[in-house]
Amino acid sequence: MKPAVRLAAMSGYKSIFVFTHDTIGLGEDGPTHQPIEHIAALRAIPKMLVLRPADANETAYCWKIALENKNGPTALLLTRQNLPTLDRTKYPPASSIAKGGYAVIKQDKPDVILIGVGSELEIAMKAAEKLAEENIKAQVVNLASWELFDKQDQSYKDSVLPPSVKARVAVEAGIKMGWEKYIGDNGEFIGMTRFGESAPYKVCYEKFGITADAVAEAAKKSIAAAGK
């Protein structure tokens, strides 16, 4: 299917590609159905808009974004496992995803920034709770679309990812490629470095260290590296 996706981007077609099984989440299907490198590959295609929503409400809004995208094709990346729906009375509205990234948990002078996306946003949020128990302030960012976020003005991007905060952790159940520009030299990445396994998704996430505990530990490591 890759040639068709590339051709759509080259031609500027307004195609909408809906991909499921976006990570290791439906573990029983095994590594043949766990596209750990494909998220990065899709993001690397010029003119391709990639959207990876974190819950049902964001998915609905992403569909609206895809329908209104006049600049080329859109890839909507969805999980197969169930995800919790964020309580939007506590967190920013799902429409915030229109800017590609936003602070789900905003902090005044955060010690570290945790960046989650798709099914891994929940992991980042749980890690922030664990860090709070140690009086470490973590700003949690949902970076659902790199393409949309990169188009925002600098003041907005700096409000989401304050440049003064060098301690950063990104968590995504895929490969690291491309994340360097958001996490910087002192940042840590929690994700995949090899093909997956056939097992229930919770077992897969534990086996590959994509957990709230791992993110919290990586955050402390990044804080130390940043000299805080």
Beta strands, then each sheet from edge to edge (+ up, - down):
strand 1: 16-19
strand 2: 49-51
strand 3: 74-77
strand 4: 101-105
strand 5: 112-116
strand 6: 138-143
strand 7: 168-171
strand 8: 188-190
sheet 1: 1+ 3+ 2+
sheet 2: 4+ 6- 5- 7- 8-
end
